[in-house]
Structures are given as structure tokens and as C-alpha cells.
Amino acid sequence: MSTSEEPPAQPEKKVTKSDADWKKELTPEQYRVARQSGTEMPNGEVYQQFKKQGSGTYYCVACNAKLFSSKEKFDARCGWPSFYDPANAKNVKTLMDPDGMRLEVRCNVCDAHLGHVFSGEGFNTPTDKRYCINGIVLKFVPDRATDEKPDSKTKK
Ligand SMILES: [Zn+2]
């Protein structure tokens, strides 16, 4: 999962780009998930990173919109990053899959595919919802990243 020390500037309006531009800006795996509704491998490297991350905020890797935070993160043991609610609901939208079986989760700003949301599975969370999200399309910014490592410019 990509990480950043500074919270990114928030997009002020919808982000629309051509397929060719997205292909240039995203890695092949990010492109496959975000623009082609792909799914990353469960329990992969990104998920291992996710499990170790402390408090912080998750942004859309394609457009920087704030999507989720560690406050709503929980361990669903499903192999993908899970949240019980978005951090900024207006940046997250859901729509029914064409087969009518699952609710897809997308970034409401750039329309990137993020994952799926499931309800009523019996998790002991305030919403009993599981936003099952591909970590590859998230960018993590740890809380208070800026007041740590004052000498990070001199050391690599
Ligand atoms: Zn986005």
C-alpha cells in the first residue's frame, strides 16, 4: 500500500480522466483494481502492511479523496482491509453489481472501484457492515506523521 507522510490536498470536484491517463498514473495492479473492478489477492503483502498500521487515514490512491480511517478499521479475518463505515461518507458510494448479488463500493470523486460492502454478518461493530476494500487502491497517512522523524531529511 502506498503511504505518505503528509495528508494530500482534497479534490474540490469530481475527477475524471481518460483511461489512457489513468493507465499512466497508476501502477498496473492499481489500474486493474481501480479501473477494471479487479480484486487483489487476499492475505497478500498489502494486507500484511494494513494489519500493522497504527492510527491514520486512508485516501483514494487515484484522486486523494479521504475515504476511511483507522477509527472504523476492524479485523474481519477475511484477508482484505475492512472498515465498518467510511470516514467521509460523501466520498464513498455504493452500487449494485450487475448480477444483483453484491454492493460494490466506489470512490465518489473519481469513480475508482474500491471493493464491496456486506451487511448483517454478525460482526460486533456499530454498523455490522463490512467494507471489504482492496488495500492497493488506498494511500495511508499515519496520524502525526509530521511531528516525528525531525531528521528524516538528512538520513535515508
Ligand atoms: Zn478516488
Boltz pocket constraint, residues with backbone or C-beta under 6 A from the ligand:
constraints:
  - pocket:
      binder: B
      contacts: [[A, 60], [A, 61], [A, 62], [A, 63], [A, 64], [A, 65], [A, 107], [A, 108], [A, 109], [A, 110], [A, 111], [A, 112]]
      max_distance: 6.0
